[in-house]
Amino acid sequence: MGVAAGPIRVVVAKPGLDGHDRGAKVIARALRDAGMEVIYTGLHQTPEQIVDTAIQEDADAIGLSILSGAHNTLFAAVIKLLQERDAADILVFGGGIIPEADIAPLKEKGVAEIFTPGATTASIVDWVRANARQPAEA
């Protein structure tokens, strides 16, 4: 697969039953303000809906926000579906209330990075820029 043309495209999603989306909206806005194209899926998305959106939108990355404690299950489901759909090149990162002890196992499953409370929007933007597929020069 070649390098994507245009700005970095990021799907920001709230999987599962978690209804708190302020953090996801803050990150979506920060990425947008940094020049990325952001597709915010809204609340209560299934892993299937998130992966479908990422593939349909030709996303370079998926940012998952989870505060409900279901991060181990939901992150793994998104990674598995991306692999099954031949879309494992879409970078997955996440944030929320995720215990330190769960971060290494999530990364072993394929989550590229986890941002916990206190991470700055600038650090997240910089990380996405450095790690998502880089757009081709126009």
Secondary structure in CASP SS format (residue, H / E / C, confidence):
PFRMAT SS
TARGET T0000
AUTHOR 0000-0000-0000
METHOD secondary structure of the structure
MODEL  1
M C 1.00
G C 1.00
V C 1.00
A C 1.00
A E 1.00
G C 1.00
P C 1.00
I C 1.00
R E 1.00
V E 1.00
V E 1.00
V E 1.00
A E 1.00
K C 1.00
P E 1.00
G C 1.00
L C 1.00
D C 1.00
G C 1.00
H C 1.00
D C 1.00
R H 1.00
G H 1.00
A H 1.00
K H 1.00
V H 1.00
I H 1.00
A H 1.00
R H 1.00
A H 1.00
L H 1.00
R H 1.00
D H 1.00
A C 1.00
G C 1.00
M C 1.00
E E 1.00
V E 1.00
I E 1.00
Y E 1.00
T C 1.00
G C 1.00
L C 1.00
H C 1.00
Q E 1.00
T C 1.00
P H 1.00
E H 1.00
Q H 1.00
I H 1.00
V H 1.00
D H 1.00
T H 1.00
A H 1.00
I H 1.00
Q H 1.00
E C 1.00
D C 1.00
A C 1.00
D C 1.00
A E 1.00
I E 1.00
G E 1.00
L E 1.00
S E 1.00
I E 1.00
L C 1.00
S C 1.00
G C 1.00
A C 1.00
H H 1.00
N H 1.00
T H 1.00
L H 1.00
F H 1.00
A H 1.00
A H 1.00
V H 1.00
I H 1.00
K H 1.00
L H 1.00
L H 1.00
Q H 1.00
E H 1.00
R C 1.00
D C 1.00
A C 1.00
A C 1.00
D C 1.00
I C 1.00
L E 1.00
V E 1.00
F E 1.00
G E 1.00
G E 1.00
G E 1.00
I C 1.00
I C 1.00
P C 1.00
E H 1.00
A H 1.00
D H 1.00
I H 1.00
A H 1.00
P H 1.00
L H 1.00
K H 1.00
E H 1.00
K H 1.00
G C 1.00
V C 1.00
A C 1.00
E E 1.00
I E 1.00
F E 1.00
T C 1.00
P C 1.00
G C 1.00
A C 1.00
T C 1.00
T H 1.00
A H 1.00
S H 1.00
I H 1.00
V H 1.00
D H 1.00
W H 1.00
V H 1.00
R H 1.00
A H 1.00
N H 1.00
A C 1.00
R C 1.00
Q C 1.00
P C 1.00
A E 1.00
E C 1.00
A C 1.00
END
